[in-house]
Amino acid sequence: MVKLNPDLVSGQKGVYLMAKKATVHHPSFKFKVLLESFVKGNVAEAARKYGINPNQLSSWRKQFLEKGQVIFQAEKSSREKQLERKIETLENLIGKKEVEINLLKKYLDFYFPRGGT
């Protein structure tokens, strides 16, 4: 159950989990706090300013450093994804046809040997 609380900082939602209230922060809020923590170079100060736990901010920083490059990767368009699926299907078909050709060659060699005896 998600319950909005107007007293929370903008971009946050109150979520109730097992009698304990957890705050879900909006990605833009996380990014803003994250940038400020890098600029100031002080996790505790940025966390205190925005009212979040320094451990949470450290976790966000770690995630950003590990996966931040994903932001700059171009996402594949639906057309590209569709073409990749088609290529995969065609490659599978080629593999099946190669197996069929080999079976037919073995059949022909068995029933109609090439070499003269």
VENFEN-V155250 format. One record per backbone hydrogen bond with DSSP energy under -1.0 kcal/mol. CO is the residue of the C=O (numbers start at 1). NH is the residue of the N-H. If there is no record, write none. Layout:
{{CO;NH} {CO;NH}}
//
This chain:
{{1;16} {5;8} {9;12} {11;26} {13;24} {14;3} {15;22} {17;20} {20;17} {22;15} {24;13} {26;30} {27;31} {28;32} {29;33} {30;34} {31;35} {32;36} {33;37} {34;38} {35;39} {36;40} {37;41} {42;46} {43;47} {44;48} {45;49} {46;50} {47;52} {53;57} {54;58} {55;59} {56;60} {57;61} {58;62} {59;63} {60;64} {61;65} {62;66} {63;67} {64;68} {67;70} {68;71} {70;73} {77;81} {78;82} {79;83} {80;84} {81;85} {82;86} {83;87} {84;88} {85;89} {86;90} {87;91} {88;92} {89;93} {90;94} {91;95} {92;96} {93;97} {94;98} {95;99} {96;100} {97;101} {98;102} {99;103} {100;104} {101;105} {102;106} {103;107} {104;108} {105;109} {106;110} {107;111} {108;112}}
//
